[in-house]
Amino acid sequence: MGRSPVQRVVRSLARAPIPVFTAGYGVVFGHRVLMVEHVGRRTGRPRHVVLEVIRHLPDGRVLVPAGLGRTADWFRNVEKNPRVRFWLSRQRGVPATARVLGEAEALDRFAEYRTEHRWSWSLVRRLLTRMPGRAGQPDEALFRSIPLVELTPDG
């Protein structure tokens, strides 16, 4: 099954900053966007994705959503192999482990995000509800359809 037009646009936008991060200029995105290097589950080759950070946690941990859901390639890759590296602001190639949050914890974190970042959430919500199967969904249903991943730096 092919990607929808909205999914293709999201994928293109998400990939556009990769050369900026790999060139060492991730600082231009501040602390709201990071790049994750993960291993392809079929190829075993390094892959990259740029994601929004919805929460910074103690010890350098960050939370990132899989906005395209459980079928997103990067999400399926980190489920199979949670060993990743990430680039965030001035940090480059930080070795980390990815963990998918349970539903209750993820719902709490999304609710916090919606409250703290109302403007961002309104934009993201508009985009998400244009995707197949998500039109007209209330926030709670959208939250349930988006896995939330915690990246924990090694060490």
Secondary structure by P-SEA (a helix, b strand, c coil): ccccaaaaaaaaaaacaaaaaaaccccccccccbbbbbbcccccbbbbbbbbbccccccbbbbbbcccccccaaaaaaaacccccccccccccccbbbbbbcaaaaaaaaaaaaaacaaaaaaaaaaaaaccccccccaaaaaaabbbbbbbbcc
